[in-house]
Structure formats: C-alpha cells, structure tokens
C-alpha cells in the first residue's frame, strides 16, 4: 500500500509571461510519505504547489495523482488540502465556520459537519472555546491550526503546505512542525511542504527535494542528502562541510569531494585510517556537545573537524588526523 505512487510530476515547466519559474521538473512520491521541497526564495517552490493544487496549469509536462492524469483538472476536482503561508482564513467567520467551509461547499449535512469539525479540531489541538472565535481573536499558532484543520477536514488525497510556519517564532515552529508530522503519520496523508528553512526540512521529512533557480537538484532521504549530496551547493547547505579537490585523495582530477567534519578521526583513532595527515589547530569553537576545530595542514589546506573527544585540544598544537576512504564522497556535479 505505502509503495503505491500517490503523485508523479513528469517534466513539468512553468513560465510567468515568458519568464521561467520551474524547469523540466520530475519526481514521484509514494502514498503516505512526507516530502519537503527546500530552496531559496524565488526558486519556484510555490509555483510547484500551485500546479499540483490545480491553481496554475503547467506550461509543459504532466501531473498524475493515483496514476490519473490531472494536469488539466481544476482545483476543486482534485481533493487536495492546502495551507498557505498567511493561512488565508475568512476574517468574518468563526474558526468553526472556517474549518467546516470545505464541507459546506460540498453540501454535507449540518450534523456531519459539526461532528467532523469537533473531531478535526481536537486532532489539531484546538479547544472548544477557541473554535468559536474569529481568526483575529486567535494567536498565529492557533490560526495555523485552524488552517490545517480546514485543509484536512474533507480527508484530502494530498496535503500541500506552503511555508505554513513562516510567521511563527522558532519555539512554536518546532512544536507545530512535530505536531504536523505526528498528525500526518496518524492519518497517513501524503504531504508536500515547501520551505526555505533547512532545519525544518530535516526534521522528520521522509524525503527532501532541493531546488535552485526553478530546477530540482536532488530528491532523496535526508541521510542521503547529507552524506551523498549531488552537488557542492547542497553539501554546503546541510551542516558543516569540507570540500576538497578530488585529486587530494588520488581520485578524478577535476572533481571535488565532500568529507563531513565528524568523519575525520583524530590522533589514536586515526591509526588505522587509509588516509592520514598532520596539521596545526588554528581555532577551537566550543559548541556544547562537541568542539569545532579548524585545522591547517602542512600544505596550507584548511579542514574543519567536529569531535566530542575529551582530549585537551589546544590552539597551535599539532594533531594527526585520518580519513577512511568510504567517508570521502565524490561530488557528482560542480554547481
Ligand atoms: P518564496 O520562498 O519567496 O515564496 P518560491 O520559491 O515559492 O519563493 P515562486 O513564488 O514559485 O518562488 O516564484 C518563482 C519565480 O516566479 C520567482 O522569480 C517569482 O518572482 C516569479 N513569480 C511568481 N509569481 C509570479 C507572478 N504571479 N507573476 C510573475 N512572476 C511570478
């Protein structure tokens, strides 16, 4: 069941009045999975969601939901729940009315609507008192819950989240993100969220898609994105990275490699490594659970090391380092 493809995009492009916003983008997402599309402002994330939601039609390419070609189907016929960055709640209606709106336009009987509103409100963490208030009488987090409840109440095939947490403070963001993820797992709704915050992308996504300038650079599990990025742009975006010429390790001449700082072994731990070297510590940064050490090798190469070792490291002292060749990732592309 979970291996079934819920949504597939095939060579999708979109241009606004001749200006390319999304270019030749393809991916598929299995049923029940949570994909986060990550990329800088203006890279085309919202445009993708709008095409999936049926608010924009691709200039080129096809969109399939449950193997059905929906490319030219209007948004109302697609059964997709969407939460926007600014929630887009009706200001003159109570939260209850906002949440039940999708059921009203689908002409569901009042009793059923009320029952469903109560159920979904509880699920997203809204109290009975809160749902009787208007959006202006609710906090940002509560409004976000109302928007989420409204998107979920008609049991959508797909849930689309367009930076739903962008207006919230960091603590609330983390809490709500966890709640959304748990909720998504409970009701098993296939979800696509877009964000430009890589911490948000890393917390709990089954898959991450990285975009830049209208193109999808890589789509993979978070661990793969971190350990085996398809380009140096991604390598640098996720955590600390050492990017060195591949020839340093006797590999392909013009390519570069990634070595994550926590993969570099130090002193006694380096003894059995396939590649060894020595260098001088140029700085040490205390980061709570570990130290970030900047090291200068004899040939002038700079490396970052992350260690939780209790050894008394000191600036200007010489240490031996070692890298196992399986921790050297040859970066396939050069952007
Ligand atoms: P953000 O993170 O800032 O929301 P985004 O990645 O979601 O950005 P999009 O909103 O998809 O990016 O926009 C992609 C490109 O298309 C941008 O260059 C943007 O300026 C352009 N664009 C978006 N909407 C329109 C529009 N209605 N008319 C013309 N150009 C547009």
Boltz pocket constraint, residues with backbone or C-beta under 6 A from the ligand:
constraints:
  - pocket:
      binder: B
      contacts: [[A, 16], [A, 17], [A, 19], [A, 20], [A, 21], [A, 39], [A, 40], [A, 41], [A, 42], [A, 43], [A, 44], [A, 45], [A, 46], [A, 47], [A, 48], [A, 196]]
      max_distance: 6.0
